[in-house]
């Protein structure tokens, strides 16, 4: 953790995507999740491209949440890998999925206010 130039850069996603780090495959290394707010689609990669400034391969895609949701990832049930979640401002509720697959939230609960932004971590 220091101020310096990036050690590795690559392309993944399009302008407007929201990028969040998380361990998508349980290997102990963070991956890159992209949430596309305009559609609710999620893309993630678990591999760096083979050369700098290249395009990262997509490891998986899914649809989760609504276009107005605020995206997050975390290991919701201590299963060893991170999966998707959203905070929905319209009802101040979290919806968490236990796998990186399309489907409804496995866990949901009300918490917060409409202006909140979600943050996940191992607290």
C-alpha positions, 0 to 999 in steps of 0.5 A: 500500500503505497502511492505509485503507478499501477503494477498491472492494468487491463480492460474489463467492462464498459463505461458506467460499469461499477467495479468491486473486488471480491474472491469469486472462486475461493482461491484466496485472491480477489477477482473483479466483479462488474455490475452494470447498473443500466441492466442489473447484469454482473460480469466477473473475471478470476484471471488476469489477461496474459499481457498488460493493457489486454482484455480480461476474460469473463469467467461468469455472468449473471443477472441479479437485482434491479437497475437502480440497486447498489451493488456489493459482494461478500462471503455472506455465509462463510462458504469461502468465496464471495457472491453478489448482493445489492442494497435496494434504496426504494425499500432500504433492504439488502438482498444477498445471493449465496452463489454467483448465479442468476436468481432471487436473493437467498437472504434479505433484510431491511436495514438503512435508509434510501441514501445509504451505500453498501459496504461488505467486509470481514468485521 
